[in-house]
Amino acid sequence: MGTTLLSLIPFRLLPTTVSFDTVSFFRVPGYFCQFFIEPPMAKPERGGARRVRGELNVIYFTDEDHQRVFHAVLNSSTYLQFYCAYTDGRHVNPSDVKEFPFDYEAITGTYRTQLIGLSKLLESAMKQHMSYRRKSGLLIESVDSRPTKPILDDIDRVLARHYGFNDEELDFIINYDIKYRMGAGDTEDNDGA
């Protein structure tokens, strides 16, 4: 796996700046690491302009294919495994993203095409499962990732073929902390806010 995630493409991580071909993330995840094509917004309860919510990091990509592939990869349970094993487990730092071992150039065209399609499905599902929650006088867009888990599992299946994981390894990745991540009756907000 030698090459780190973003070493082959120019990128910058900047707070609260959004433009085309970006993937955004917040520092504090829930049971899912959430990376967005369009970041969740916040608006004052009493009216006013919408704005990007909270502490946002943005990764800039050279083109939409890179953006889509990395959007899928970073939302995967494969990335979550890396995050849980190699970070403090409380904050997604730019270095945690940059050091994930993924070589875009090494992924086959078939897998790349599949990840691009799954990124589009995931983006749509995230929008479907977005709601507002109140915090400090703001209505904040919040995504419940639990309903997107089947798409995330498909992403992990593609990554398992790419990395050469066997069925047992894939099963571990897909089902890691499943009762906490998908728990019935769980009232905790899973949007990482």
Contacts in CASP RR format, 6 or more apart in sequence:
PFRMAT RR
TARGET T0000
AUTHOR 0000-0000-0000
METHOD contacts of the structure
MODEL  1
MGTTLLSLIPFRLLPTTVSFDTVSFFRVPGYFCQFFIEPPMAKPERGGAR
RVRGELNVIYFTDEDHQRVFHAVLNSSTYLQFYCAYTDGRHVNPSDVKEF
PFDYEAITGTYRTQLIGLSKLLESAMKQHMSYRRKSGLLIESVDSRPTKP
ILDDIDRVLARHYGFNDEELDFIINYDIKYRMGAGDTEDNDGA
1 101 0 8 1.000
1 102 0 8 1.000
1 103 0 8 1.000
1 163 0 8 1.000
2 101 0 8 1.000
2 103 0 8 1.000
3 101 0 8 1.000
3 102 0 8 1.000
3 103 0 8 1.000
3 105 0 8 1.000
3 106 0 8 1.000
4 98 0 8 1.000
4 99 0 8 1.000
4 100 0 8 1.000
4 101 0 8 1.000
4 102 0 8 1.000
5 70 0 8 1.000
5 73 0 8 1.000
5 97 0 8 1.000
5 98 0 8 1.000
5 99 0 8 1.000
5 100 0 8 1.000
5 101 0 8 1.000
5 102 0 8 1.000
6 59 0 8 1.000
6 70 0 8 1.000
6 97 0 8 1.000
6 98 0 8 1.000
7 98 0 8 1.000
8 103 0 8 1.000
8 104 0 8 1.000
8 105 0 8 1.000
9 61 0 8 1.000
9 62 0 8 1.000
9 66 0 8 1.000
9 104 0 8 1.000
10 60 0 8 1.000
10 62 0 8 1.000
11 59 0 8 1.000
11 60 0 8 1.000
11 61 0 8 1.000
12 58 0 8 1.000
12 59 0 8 1.000
12 60 0 8 1.000
13 57 0 8 1.000
13 58 0 8 1.000
13 59 0 8 1.000
13 94 0 8 1.000
13 97 0 8 1.000
14 57 0 8 1.000
14 58 0 8 1.000
14 60 0 8 1.000
15 55 0 8 1.000
15 56 0 8 1.000
15 57 0 8 1.000
15 58 0 8 1.000
16 52 0 8 1.000
16 54 0 8 1.000
16 56 0 8 1.000
16 58 0 8 1.000
17 58 0 8 1.000
18 24 0 8 1.000
18 38 0 8 1.000
18 39 0 8 1.000
18 52 0 8 1.000
18 56 0 8 1.000
18 58 0 8 1.000
19 60 0 8 1.000
20 64 0 8 1.000
21 60 0 8 1.000
21 61 0 8 1.000
21 62 0 8 1.000
21 63 0 8 1.000
21 64 0 8 1.000
21 66 0 8 1.000
21 67 0 8 1.000
22 37 0 8 1.000
22 58 0 8 1.000
22 59 0 8 1.000
22 60 0 8 1.000
22 61 0 8 1.000
22 67 0 8 1.000
23 35 0 8 1.000
23 36 0 8 1.000
23 37 0 8 1.000
23 58 0 8 1.000
23 59 0 8 1.000
23 61 0 8 1.000
23 67 0 8 1.000
23 70 0 8 1.000
23 71 0 8 1.000
23 74 0 8 1.000
24 35 0 8 1.000
24 36 0 8 1.000
24 37 0 8 1.000
24 38 0 8 1.000
24 39 0 8 1.000
24 52 0 8 1.000
24 56 0 8 1.000
24 57 0 8 1.000
24 58 0 8 1.000
24 59 0 8 1.000
25 33 0 8 1.000
25 34 0 8 1.000
25 35 0 8 1.000
25 36 0 8 1.000
25 56 0 8 1.000
25 57 0 8 1.000
25 59 0 8 1.000
25 74 0 8 1.000
25 92 0 8 1.000
25 97 0 8 1.000
26 34 0 8 1.000
26 54 0 8 1.000
26 55 0 8 1.000
26 56 0 8 1.000
26 57 0 8 1.000
26 92 0 8 1.000
26 192 0 8 1.000
26 193 0 8 1.000
27 55 0 8 1.000
27 57 0 8 1.000
27 91 0 8 1.000
27 92 0 8 1.000
27 93 0 8 1.000
28 90 0 8 1.000
28 91 0 8 1.000
28 92 0 8 1.000
28 192 0 8 1.000
28 193 0 8 1.000
29 83 0 8 1.000
29 89 0 8 1.000
29 92 0 8 1.000
29 192 0 8 1.000
30 189 0 8 1.000
30 190 0 8 1.000
30 191 0 8 1.000
30 192 0 8 1.000
31 145 0 8 1.000
31 177 0 8 1.000
31 180 0 8 1.000
31 181 0 8 1.000
31 188 0 8 1.000
31 190 0 8 1.000
32 75 0 8 1.000
32 80 0 8 1.000
32 145 0 8 1.000
32 146 0 8 1.000
32 152 0 8 1.000
32 181 0 8 1.000
32 190 0 8 1.000
32 192 0 8 1.000
33 74 0 8 1.000
33 75 0 8 1.000
33 79 0 8 1.000
33 80 0 8 1.000
33 83 0 8 1.000
33 92 0 8 1.000
34 75 0 8 1.000
34 126 0 8 1.000
34 143 0 8 1.000
34 145 0 8 1.000
34 191 0 8 1.000
34 192 0 8 1.000
35 70 0 8 1.000
35 71 0 8 1.000
35 74 0 8 1.000
35 75 0 8 1.000
36 71 0 8 1.000
36 123 0 8 1.000
36 126 0 8 1.000
36 143 0 8 1.000
37 67 0 8 1.000
37 71 0 8 1.000
37 119 0 8 1.000
37 123 0 8 1.000
38 123 0 8 1.000
39 52 0 8 1.000
39 53 0 8 1.000
39 56 0 8 1.000
39 58 0 8 1.000
40 53 0 8 1.000
40 130 0 8 1.000
40 140 0 8 1.000
40 141 0 8 1.000
40 142 0 8 1.000
40 143 0 8 1.000
40 191 0 8 1.000
41 50 0 8 1.000
41 51 0 8 1.000
41 52 0 8 1.000
41 53 0 8 1.000
41 141 0 8 1.000
42 50 0 8 1.000
42 51 0 8 1.000
42 52 0 8 1.000
42 53 0 8 1.000
42 54 0 8 1.000
42 138 0 8 1.000
42 139 0 8 1.000
42 140 0 8 1.000
42 141 0 8 1.000
43 49 0 8 1.000
43 50 0 8 1.000
43 51 0 8 1.000
43 138 0 8 1.000
43 139 0 8 1.000
44 137 0 8 1.000
44 138 0 8 1.000
44 139 0 8 1.000
45 134 0 8 1.000
45 137 0 8 1.000
45 138 0 8 1.000
45 139 0 8 1.000
46 137 0 8 1.000
53 138 0 8 1.000
53 140 0 8 1.000
53 141 0 8 1.000
53 193 0 8 1.000
54 193 0 8 1.000
57 92 0 8 1.000
57 94 0 8 1.000
57 97 0 8 1.000
59 70 0 8 1.000
59 97 0 8 1.000
61 67 0 8 1.000
61 70 0 8 1.000
65 112 0 8 1.000
65 116 0 8 1.000
66 104 0 8 1.000
68 115 0 8 1.000
68 116 0 8 1.000
68 117 0 8 1.000
68 119 0 8 1.000
68 120 0 8 1.000
69 104 0 8 1.000
69 107 0 8 1.000
69 112 0 8 1.000
69 115 0 8 1.000
69 116 0 8 1.000
69 119 0 8 1.000
70 102 0 8 1.000
70 104 0 8 1.000
71 119 0 8 1.000
71 122 0 8 1.000
71 123 0 8 1.000
72 115 0 8 1.000
72 116 0 8 1.000
72 117 0 8 1.000
72 118 0 8 1.000
72 119 0 8 1.000
72 122 0 8 1.000
72 155 0 8 1.000
72 158 0 8 1.000
73 79 0 8 1.000
73 100 0 8 1.000
73 102 0 8 1.000
73 115 0 8 1.000
73 155 0 8 1.000
73 159 0 8 1.000
74 97 0 8 1.000
74 100 0 8 1.000
75 122 0 8 1.000
75 148 0 8 1.000
75 152 0 8 1.000
75 155 0 8 1.000
76 152 0 8 1.000
76 155 0 8 1.000
76 156 0 8 1.000
76 159 0 8 1.000
77 152 0 8 1.000
77 153 0 8 1.000
77 156 0 8 1.000
77 173 0 8 1.000
77 174 0 8 1.000
77 176 0 8 1.000
78 155 0 8 1.000
78 156 0 8 1.000
78 159 0 8 1.000
78 160 0 8 1.000
78 163 0 8 1.000
78 173 0 8 1.000
79 100 0 8 1.000
80 176 0 8 1.000
81 173 0 8 1.000
81 176 0 8 1.000
82 100 0 8 1.000
82 101 0 8 1.000
83 89 0 8 1.000
83 92 0 8 1.000
83 96 0 8 1.000
84 176 0 8 1.000
86 96 0 8 1.000
86 99 0 8 1.000
87 93 0 8 1.000
87 96 0 8 1.000
104 112 0 8 1.000
107 115 0 8 1.000
107 162 0 8 1.000
108 162 0 8 1.000
111 158 0 8 1.000
111 161 0 8 1.000
111 162 0 8 1.000
114 158 0 8 1.000
115 155 0 8 1.000
115 158 0 8 1.000
118 151 0 8 1.000
118 154 0 8 1.000
118 155 0 8 1.000
118 158 0 8 1.000
121 151 0 8 1.000
122 148 0 8 1.000
122 151 0 8 1.000
122 152 0 8 1.000
122 155 0 8 1.000
125 147 0 8 1.000
125 148 0 8 1.000
125 151 0 8 1.000
126 143 0 8 1.000
126 145 0 8 1.000
126 148 0 8 1.000
128 147 0 8 1.000
129 143 0 8 1.000
129 144 0 8 1.000
129 145 0 8 1.000
129 146 0 8 1.000
129 147 0 8 1.000
129 148 0 8 1.000
130 141 0 8 1.000
130 142 0 8 1.000
130 143 0 8 1.000
131 141 0 8 1.000
131 142 0 8 1.000
131 144 0 8 1.000
132 139 0 8 1.000
132 140 0 8 1.000
132 141 0 8 1.000
132 142 0 8 1.000
133 139 0 8 1.000
133 140 0 8 1.000
133 142 0 8 1.000
133 189 0 8 1.000
133 193 0 8 1.000
134 140 0 8 1.000
135 193 0 8 1.000
140 193 0 8 1.000
142 189 0 8 1.000
142 191 0 8 1.000
142 193 0 8 1.000
143 190 0 8 1.000
143 191 0 8 1.000
144 190 0 8 1.000
144 191 0 8 1.000
145 152 0 8 1.000
145 190 0 8 1.000
145 191 0 8 1.000
146 181 0 8 1.000
146 182 0 8 1.000
146 183 0 8 1.000
146 190 0 8 1.000
149 181 0 8 1.000
149 182 0 8 1.000
153 174 0 8 1.000
156 170 0 8 1.000
156 173 0 8 1.000
156 174 0 8 1.000
157 170 0 8 1.000
159 165 0 8 1.000
160 169 0 8 1.000
160 170 0 8 1.000
160 173 0 8 1.000
165 173 0 8 1.000
180 186 0 8 1.000
181 190 0 8 1.000
END
